[in-house]
């Protein structure tokens, strides 16, 4: 089954220095862009993360500090990546919880604005976990009867994710071949920022999900504790979380 698209969708995968969204950096990014007419284009970049790659991480994806020493930094690549994805929905494997949040951090760090306001995301891992509860390699074997060669290579993982989604649509008749529907199916929670520090309550209002103000309305907290905003801005929170909080604060100021 081919995807029914009304706009392009970019499948992508990141290999990184680690798993902390606010601190770690991209060392490889691969993007497969699929157009509504079925055409495809792909691009893979090695990236100098500007920080050391831990040996334990290299053991997973095989990318060493020496391998990326002479590669461009993400800041140097950001405009190319942005131009490829700016008109597209996004898809990946565990992308809602990791790849998209980390990509957003790298984009904002490179001073390229990034948000998901006019696009949807489809997390193929969520479909898989809701239906079968397996890993990427097992998913490819289960859905496509193929073995994943070069696992933890961004390009191999990206291509596998694309093939798995098509096979999932073939297998599950209740899944609608529509990116908005698939995005809704793969959304785990109503998070406002990617990292989940700010979410929507049942009434559709922003609340904090952590700390002493957990479950409290963001507007109320900013009203009662003006210093809380400054504390978050100065603390080690993701840049995108800070951006979202700033937007909420400005909206509140503009409605007074």
C-alpha positions, 0 to 999 in steps of 0.5 A: 500500500502506498501512502495517501498524501496531500503534502510531502512527508519526511521520514527521518532518523537521528544518530546522536551523542546520547539520549538527553534532548537538551544536552546531546547533539546530532552526529548523523541525520537521514531524511527520506522525503516522499511526495504526493505523486510518489516521487522520493528524494533522500539525503544523509549527512554526517555531522560534527556534534562539536562535543565528544561522542561517548565510547558507549554511544559509538558502540551503538551506532559506530560513529566515532569522533574521528569520523565526524571531525571534518564534517560540517556542524549542524549549524552549517547544515541547518538551512539545508535540513530546514529547506528539505522539511519545511513544507512537510509532515514528519515521521519516524520511529520514536520520533515524537519522543526523541527525534523531533524534540532533539531536531527542534533543539538543534534548529533553535540552537542554529537560530532556525525557527522550528515548530509543528503548528502547520504540520503533523507527525506520525510515530511509526513506533507508536503504531507498532507498540499499540499493535505488536509491542516490538523493536525496530528490527523485529518490526521490519521482520514482522511486517516486511519479512526482512532483516535490518542490515546496518541497524543504528545507521540513520539511513538504514533505520529511515528506510526501514521505518518507511517500509514498515509504515506502508506494511502497517497500513496493509495489515491493519484495516482500521488504520486510515491512510491519512497523515492527520489520522495517523498522527492522532493515532500515534499521539501519546499525550497532549503535549504542548512542548515536545519534551512534555513539561507543558501539556493540555488538560481536559479543558484544552488549557496549558498546565505544567507536568512537573515539580511543585506546580504539577497540574497547575495552569501555566497562566495561573503560575505565571500570574502568582509566581512571576519568577518561575518563568525566569527560573525555567528560562535560566535552567537546563530545560529544552529550548523549545520548552522555553520558546513555548513558555515565552509564547504563552507569557506573551499571549497572556500579556497581549490579552490584558 
